[in-house]
Amino acid sequence: MEGFSSKPMMSPITMRRTLASGALLLTAGLTLMPGYAYAQTPSNVLLFPAVVDGDRTDSTKLAEEIVTEAVRNQLSKLGIAAVVYTKRLPSVQRALNESDKILTEKDVENGPGDDNRKAQRFAEVVGASEYVTVFVDGYTFDVTSRTAKFNLSVSRYNTQNGKAMGTFARLQQGIAPADVPKSLHESSSMARAAETGGQQAGAALFPQAAALVTQNQKIKPQGTKRSSDKSIVTVFGALLGVLYFSTR
């Protein structure tokens, strides 16, 4: 008849196969879309508190706390949930109480320090696949310029073999703002230096995770792009469903 195509209609089975192929292609395309990329990052990392060179003073204690937290915070921003070592960790306490004495009371109390073999042993006990050590030396604080300086060294290790997967080392400097109370000048300048060092160390030791964060930051300014992507997926899914059931 006039106005109708003379081509044979597609059979229901052929139609379903075509739709299935289209669905697979759609899925593959969405997998490659920016913003849906995924870089593998370690999920169980043990972070040892910063070891600060020099006598145990209020300044070195402060540096240990601030630098450790800065590194932990930056790793967290990269999607790496690092657990900071403490003798109160359940796995550490269990190892201490076991008959074979994997860890001694002194080991647990002092931590590994700069002994990588001990650090590896602690990581094994905790069940971490990787561990990170942090060292601070050459710390100085100039009252006049409100400036804190120190050398920061951060290393990433594989627990299974104890080998270094990467090492970062760089001089850090932080200046406290002039409007900060004088009593907080040292901690403020130290925190600024530690934050910068943590960012640099994280990017150097976990480049894949850092690249993913950078990529996501570039995507966010596009506003509702992610919402639009979800809408497209929903519409395509609905159309595929309607076409599929209409051929049954």
C-alpha positions in Angstrom: 0.0 0.0 0.0 1.1 3.5 -0.7 2.8 5.2 2.3 4.0 2.0 3.9 7.5 0.5 3.6 7.9 -2.7 1.6 10.8 -3.8 3.8 10.1 -6.8 6.1 9.6 -6.0 9.7 12.4 -7.0 12.2 11.5 -10.1 14.1 11.1 -9.8 17.9 14.3 -12.0 18.5 16.4 -9.8 16.1 15.0 -6.7 17.8 15.9 -7.9 21.2 19.4 -8.8 20.1 19.8 -5.3 18.5 18.7 -3.7 21.7 21.0 -5.8 23.8 23.9 -4.8 21.6 22.9 -1.2 21.9 22.7 -1.4 25.6 26.2 -2.9 25.8 27.6 -0.1 23.6 25.8 2.5 25.8 27.3 1.0 28.9 30.8 1.0 27.4 30.4 4.6 26.3 29.3 5.6 29.8 32.3 3.8 31.3 34.6 6.0 29.2 32.9 9.2 30.1 35.0 11.8 32.1 34.1 11.8 35.7 33.3 8.0 35.8 36.9 7.0 35.6 38.3 5.2 38.6 41.9 4.9 39.7 42.7 2.1 42.2 44.0 3.3 45.5 45.1 1.3 48.5 42.3 0.8 51.0 44.3 -0.2 54.1 47.3 2.0 54.7 49.0 2.3 58.1 50.4 5.8 58.7 53.1 6.1 61.4 53.3 9.3 63.4 56.0 11.8 62.3 59.4 11.2 63.8 60.8 14.6 64.7 64.6 14.9 65.0 66.0 16.5 68.2 65.2 16.6 71.9 61.7 16.0 73.0 60.3 19.5 73.6 57.0 21.2 73.3 57.9 22.3 69.8 58.9 18.8 68.6 55.7 17.4 70.2 53.7 20.0 68.4 55.5 19.3 65.1 54.7 15.6 65.5 51.0 16.2 65.9 50.6 18.8 63.2 52.7 17.1 60.5 51.1 13.7 61.2 47.6 15.1 60.9 48.5 17.1 57.8 49.7 14.0 56.0 46.7 12.0 57.1 44.3 14.7 56.0 45.9 15.0 52.6 45.8 11.3 52.1 42.1 11.3 53.0 41.5 14.0 50.4 43.0 11.6 47.8 40.6 8.9 48.9 43.1 7.0 51.0 41.7 6.2 54.5 45.0 5.8 56.3 44.9 4.6 59.9 47.4 6.4 62.2 49.4 4.0 64.3 48.7 4.0 68.1 49.4 1.4 70.7 45.6 1.3 71.4 44.8 -0.3 68.0 43.0 -3.6 68.8 45.3 -5.6 66.5 48.4 -4.2 68.3 47.0 -5.1 71.7 46.2 -8.6 70.5 49.7 -9.1 69.3 51.1 -7.8 72.5 49.0 -10.3 74.5 49.8 -13.3 72.4 52.1 -16.0 73.9 54.7 -15.8 71.1 55.2 -12.1 71.8 55.2 -10.8 68.2 55.6 -7.3 69.8 57.1 -6.3 73.1 55.8 -3.7 75.5 58.7 -1.4 74.5 58.0 -1.8 70.8 54.3 -1.0 71.2 55.1 2.0 73.5 57.8 3.6 71.3 56.6 2.6 67.8 59.0 1.8 65.0 60.9 5.0 65.1 63.3 5.0 62.1 63.5 1.2 62.1 61.9 0.1 58.8 61.9 -3.6 59.8 59.9 -2.8 62.9 57.5 -0.6 60.8 57.0 -3.5 58.4 56.3 -5.8 61.4 53.7 -3.4 62.8 52.0 -3.1 59.4 51.8 -6.9 59.2 50.2 -7.1 62.6 47.7 -4.5 61.7 46.9 -6.1 58.4 47.8 -3.1 56.2 48.9 -3.7 52.6 51.0 -0.6 52.7 52.5 1.7 55.3 53.8 5.3 55.3 56.6 6.8 57.4 57.1 10.5 58.1 60.3 12.2 59.2 61.0 15.8 60.2 64.4 17.3 60.8 66.1 20.7 60.8 63.1 22.3 62.4 63.4 26.1 63.1 61.1 28.9 64.0 61.9 32.5 63.6 59.9 34.7 65.9 60.6 38.0 64.0 59.4 36.7 60.6 56.8 34.3 62.1 58.4 31.6 59.9 58.7 27.9 60.5 61.0 25.7 58.4 61.8 22.0 58.4 62.8 19.2 56.1 60.0 16.8 55.4 60.6 13.2 54.3 57.7 10.8 53.6 58.0 7.3 52.2 55.5 4.7 51.0 56.2 1.0 51.5 54.8 -2.4 50.5 54.1 -4.4 53.6 54.7 -7.8 52.0 58.3 -7.2 51.0 59.1 -4.0 53.0 60.4 -2.3 49.8 59.9 1.4 49.2 57.3 2.3 46.6 58.2 6.0 46.6 59.9 8.6 48.7 59.3 12.4 48.9 61.7 14.8 50.5 61.6 18.6 50.5 62.3 21.7 52.6 59.0 23.1 53.9 58.3 26.7 55.0 55.2 28.4 56.5 54.6 31.9 57.6 51.9 32.8 60.1 49.6 35.7 59.2 50.2 39.0 61.0 46.7 39.0 62.4 47.2 35.7 64.2 47.8 36.1 68.0 51.5 36.0 68.9 51.0 32.9 71.0 49.8 31.0 67.9 52.5 32.2 65.5 54.6 29.0 65.8 51.7 26.5 65.5 50.1 28.5 62.6 53.3 28.7 60.6 54.0 25.1 61.3 50.5 24.1 60.1 50.9 26.0 56.9 54.2 24.4 56.1 52.8 20.9 57.0 49.7 21.4 54.8 51.8 22.3 51.8 54.2 19.4 52.5 51.3 17.0 52.9 49.9 18.0 49.5 53.2 17.6 47.8 53.9 14.3 49.4 50.5 12.9 48.6 50.7 13.8 45.0 54.3 12.4 44.7 53.6 9.1 46.4 50.0 8.4 45.1 50.0 10.0 41.6 47.0 8.0 40.3 44.8 9.1 43.2 46.0 12.7 42.8 45.3 12.7 39.1 41.8 11.4 39.7 41.1 14.2 42.2 42.5 16.8 39.7 40.2 15.4 37.0 37.1 15.5 39.2 37.9 19.1 40.1 38.0 20.0 36.4 34.6 18.4 35.9 32.8 20.1 38.8 32.8 23.6 37.3 30.6 22.3 34.4 27.7 22.7 36.8 24.9 20.2 36.1 26.8 18.0 33.7 26.7 15.0 36.1 23.0 15.5 36.5 22.6 15.7 32.8 24.6 12.5 32.3 22.3 10.7 34.8 19.3 12.0 32.9 20.6 10.7 29.6 21.3 7.3 31.2 17.7 7.3 32.6 16.1 8.3 29.2 18.1 5.7 27.3 17.3 3.0 29.8 13.6 3.8 29.6 13.6 3.8 25.8 15.4 0.5 25.7 12.9 -1.0 28.1 9.9 0.2 26.1 11.3 -1.1 22.9 12.2 -4.4 24.4 8.8 -5.1 25.9 7.0 -3.9 22.8 8.6 -6.7 20.8 7.6 -9.4 23.3 
